Amino acid sequence: MRKFYLSSNELITNRRLNDQQYRIYQYLCDHFKMRKMEPWIKFEELSGFFGISFQQVRDYLNFFTTIEINNKRLVEAIWNGRYIKYDMPYYKSFLEDVGFNLVKSDTGFKNLKKEISANLFPKIDKKFLFPNLDQWQLAEHLRDMPDEDFDRIDPNDLKYKWVYRDEKLKRTNTL
C-alpha cells in the first residue's frame, strides 16, 4: 500500500489547504497503515521529506486538527499521558465508505477495482466495417475491392485505419 493511496474528492474540492498542506496530507494518507487502520506519522520523516522544521510539522498537524469535513477532522491529536498520538478520523471514515475495514480489506479492493474499471475503461460501442477481419485479412480484402467501393469507405469506420491508408498509397502509386 506504500505506492497507492486513496484521496477523497471532497478534500480536493473543499480547497481549504494550500499546495504544501495538501502534499503533506497526501503524504500522511500514503503512509496510513491499512492493516491496522491507523496513521503512521513520524516527525523526522515529514521534516526530512519536505525540508521543514519540527515546529513547522507540528504547526501543519495542528492546522489539520482545525479542519472538519463531514463533521470529521482531518487529523486528531490525542494526549495519552506520555506523548501525543495522532489519528485521522476523516480518512478512516472515507476508507470505510469505500469498503476497507479492519477485518476485510478485500471488499475495498473489489469495490475500488469495479469503480476504476467502470470509469477508466468504458465499453466501446462503435460498429466497425469488417469487424471479424484482422489487419492482414482487411488489407487483402481492400486490395481486392473495386475502386468505386474503396472510395466510399470512411477510414474511421475501420478497426485498423492504417491499413486503409497504406492501401490507398499503394493504389495511387501504381500506374
Stockholm file with secondary structure:
# STOCKHOLM 1.0

chainA/1-175         MRKFYLSSNELITNRRLNDQQYRIYQYLCDHFKMRKMEPWIKFEELSGFFGISFQQVRDYLNFFTTIEINNKRLVEAIWNGRYIKYDMPYYKSFLEDVGFNLVKSDTGFKNLKKEISANLFPKIDKKFLFPNLDQWQLAEHLRDMPDEDFDRIDPNDLKYKWVYRDEKLKRTNTL
#=GR chainA/1-175 SS CTTCCCCCHHHHHHCCSCHHHHHHHHHHHHTCBTTTTBCCCCHHHHHHHHTCCHHHHHHHHHHHHHCEETTEESCEEEECSSSEEEECHHHHHHHHHHTCCSSCCHHHHHHHHHHHHHHHSCCCCCCCBSTTCCHHHHHHHHHHSCHHHHHHCCGGGBSCHHHHHHHHHHHHHCC
#=GC SS_cons         CTTCCCCCHHHHHHCCSCHHHHHHHHHHHHTCBTTTTBCCCCHHHHHHHHTCCHHHHHHHHHHHHHCEETTEESCEEEECSSSEEEECHHHHHHHHHHTCCSSCCHHHHHHHHHHHHHHHSCCCCCCCBSTTCCHHHHHHHHHHSCHHHHHHCCGGGBSCHHHHHHHHHHHHHCC
//
